[in-house]
Every structure is written in C-alpha cells, then in structure tokens.
C-alpha cells in the first residue's frame, strides 16, 4: 500500500473512532491524550441544569417608597427590605401605606429570612406590620437593626423577632442562598448592597447607593467587591433608578458642609432652625459640627428625630461634643444666636414639627422674625405643594427661609447616570431589572443599560405584583402574585380601602345630607320626621327654604312607599337617594352624599 493510501485509511479510521467514542470518552478528555483518565463508567456525566430563580416585586416600582422584593429558588424565599410610603393627597385620613403581604403569608413556610439594605423608612417602615403576621429572622447592619429595634419595641414585638447583626463584607446562609453584604454610600450610615448567590446564579441587588469618594463618615463604596462578583458571573442586576434621569455624578456630602458653614456665618444674629430627614445621620453630624464651631447649643424636635439621634448616638454613629446637646425645653434659657434647633418636617408633613411651627401649633416653639430657617432636603415627588405651603407660612411670619436650590444645603443619596454606568460595567450582568423609582426613572435606567450594550430582550421593566423567572437560557414573566397598597389609618390596618377613600373624597368635596325618620312598624307610615341634617353641604340658616323642600319630598316618598306596601328598606332608601339627589342637583348643581336613617316604632 502506498504511503498516501495508508495516511488516507488512517484518517478514515480515526474519524470513525472519534464519531463513535466521543460520547463515551467525552471531548473534554481529549481522547485520553491529555493524560487524564476516562470517566469510570465510560460515559461523560450530563451537565447539571441550574434551577430557575423567581423574583417577585411587592413594592418599590412605579412609586417612590414601599420597597420590598422577594427572591425565590428551590422552595426558599429571601425577602429584601420591607418599607412603607407616605400617603398621596387623595388618601384622606391615611397615615401610612404598606405593601400587601398576602403572598408572603401564603408562603411563610418557604421564607428563610429578611435582609435589610439600610434604615430609611421606605425600606424598614413596613416591618412591624409584616412581623405581626409572620415570625422570621431579620438580618442587617448595626445601625439598621438599631432603628428596627425601636420600631419593634413600639409595636410590642421586640421579644418575638430574632435580630441578627451582620457587618459589611460578611455573608449569611439562608436556605439554598448565600447573601453577601457589600458596603455602599448613601445618606444614612451602614448601608449595604447584596450579592445573593443561588443555585440558579448570582443576583446583585444594589439597594440605595451613590459613589462618594469623600463620605462624611465610614468608608467609600466597596467597588472591588462588586468587581469580584462581576468576574465570577452575575445572572441578574437589580439596581436603583431614583436618579437615572440625572446626568453626571451625585455631589459629595462635603459640599453641604461648606454651604452650612457659610449660612451659619450669615445667621450670626438669628436663631437657626434646620429641617432635614430624621434618618440623615450624616447631615445632622454636619450641623452639630457647625454648631460647635460657632458656639451654639443643639436641640432636637420631632419624635422621629429624637428617636433616630438617640439610636445613632448609642451606637457611636453620632459624635457629640461635651455639653452641646440641650433639651428643647431649655431653648428659652439661651439667647437666640446661641442655639440651633434640628427638626423634622422637610417634606411639609402636616403633623411634623416644622409644619406645626409654621401654623403656630407647636407647643414649645414659636417662630418669627428672629428665626433663620434652613430646609436641608429636596421635596420628594408629590410633596412640592405641601413644602411650598409651609415655606409660605414661615415667610408670612417674618422668618428668613432657605429652601430647595437657593444654597447647596442638600445633596442626593442616590446614584446619577455616571455612577449607574460604573455599576453596570463592574457587575456585567446577563439580565437587568431597574428598581426603586417611578416609570420615568425605570425606563431611563433601561435606556442607560441599552446604551451600555445590553440587548433589549435581556431587560425587564416590572410593575408591582410582577414575577420574573430567570435562568441561564431565558428571562420571562410568569404568573403575578397578590400585591398592592394597604392603608394604615390609626390602629386600623387594611380596613380603609378604595370605597372608603371614595366616600371620604365625596364627603370632602360635596358634603353630607342625613335624612332621619321613624316609621310605623305595622303600616310603614311616618310617625316622626323626616328630619334633615346637613354637614359640609350648605349653611342651614341661609338655606332653610331648600332644606324644607328636601323634607317635603322625603315625606312624600315615604308615604308613597307606605301606600304601595313597599316595606323593603333597601328599596325605600334608594328611592330617597335618587329623588332627593335629583332635586338638589336641579337647585344647586351639587351632589352631596345622601344618607337615609330609618327606624321602625
């Protein structure tokens, strides 16, 4: 056989052998030529298919606040944050808005724990209401859990819940998931992000963050940990979107220090009152530093401010020079130019300390021409009007007011576009879900991810109640979970719904007419009445003619029903409402709520 034919025959045999033995030996063994032994049974093991990860959103999307996210894998659920939101202007009488926890209650046997990013109300405010229904352990950094402990004590839950303090850089194991706490900068110390390692892949949740190279306290953001997680491979990134529509970088907190110093110098003959978020411990520290520099005493006003500062001081997050702190009752014992009052109310909340000062409703502080008031916060979207009203009232009283962008007295705690870009580049996720923001913020963040090269099909813009299932091969939306808003009104949780709010709005806009009558139990004829009571509709003394017409019409309707043997109260009341509403609309073009009250005698 010629040399060429031998070579050709050898290649044919080699090809046949390769075709029939690749499955047995496996390509990764290199046909045994790499020196590795073939698999024991002669067959390569099938690749293990990773389980999918489900992410459900019960809040924090298409709204500001009420942040709560569920990560689920292999019948284990980890809850990230549990916040609350402040009510909108049309939620009359509502104190707080919390998430709907029904899905968590239905799957409580799967919940392995709650991990917290930081101590702001929109991330921890809903915890007492959830923990009154279920008992699961909490994991958070020292300051975060210190603030949570105060809340649980107020709700008599402190001995029922296990609090587990975790430091940045450490990890906890919850079911099949391992959660690493990564330090980030924010407007409150001890803030963290999470790298959640599941059998299906790693999920990175940034929480609220910004990149501040010169923070007031603590270390800079741990970018190296994000880079390391990115190198290991990230299945999905959930990143906050609050400032996704703002170009550039978020300014450092030190800018506020310079502005406060200048304002303290200008206000040398005034009493200084500064309103800021109670949870902004770093901002309060800057105020204390300026007060010490200019020889002023510091007092706190507002229940939440006092509570936050007490926790921060006990845990060592607030540095108080000796004898600088005084009780609010001691303000009158010092000249105005020697005191600083740090208060709540930067968002114009009706019951906050600053609002009560503005409307002369504060029991201990009266404001006037000798006051230099600084609002060290930007209005949360939706609060602009209420903040403006408070500023107007303060100006009417002769106060000098510094607010919004008049001076650099506030910087955001949230990342702007360039910081978000850096986060994406470090983490390099396969999939991306923007979180924490209204629709305009979420969509802008999605556009940013596309600009950085991510395919649109790998980006999911979610809504409250949505569940997305993720694995190496796909990301898809699956069946939604129960979700929504639950209103807290006083001690009532969930007993105020859309119908009650509709009635409150109706009452507030058009008033109420009550029709009271006593009917004979045997024949249904009127024994006494009908009496007409008006509240918020017309002034009775000036509208006696109209109310007399209403009374006559009501009597006529009741007698007609008695003559027609109509004794079903539902029918009688509906007829009263319809006919009287028609009369009032013709006379006044108004639609008050009409409430018939009938009793049999």
Secondary structure, 3 states (H helix, E strand, C coil): CCHHHHHHHHHHHHHHHHHHHHHHHCHHHHHHCCCCCCCCCCCCCCCCCCCCEEEEEEECECCCCCCEEEEEECCEEEEECCCEECCCCCCCCCCEEEECCHHHHHCHHHEEEEECCCCCHHHHCCHHHHHCCCCCCEEECHHHHHHHHHHHHHCCCCCCCCEEECCCCCEEEECCEEEEEEECECCCCCCEEEEEEECCEEEEECCCCECCCCCCCCCCCCHHHHHHHHHHCEEEEEEECCCCCCCCCCCCCHHHHHHHHHHHHHCCCCEEEEECCCCCHHHHHHHHHHHHHCCCEEEEECHHHHHHHHHHHHCCCCCCCCCCECCHHHHHHCCHHHEEEEECCCCCCCCCHHHHHHCCCCCCCCCCCCEEEEECCCCCCCCHHHHHHHHHHHHHCCCEEECHHHCCCCCCCCCCHHHHHHHHHHHCEEEEEEECECHHHHHHHHHHHHHCCCCHHHECCCCCCCEEEECCCCEEEECCCCCCEEEEECCEECCCCHHHHHHHHHHHHHCEEEEEEEECCCCCCEEEEEEEEEECCCCHHHCHHHHHHHHHHHHHHHHHHHHCCCCCHHHHHHHHHHHHHHHHHHHHCCCCEEEEEEEEC
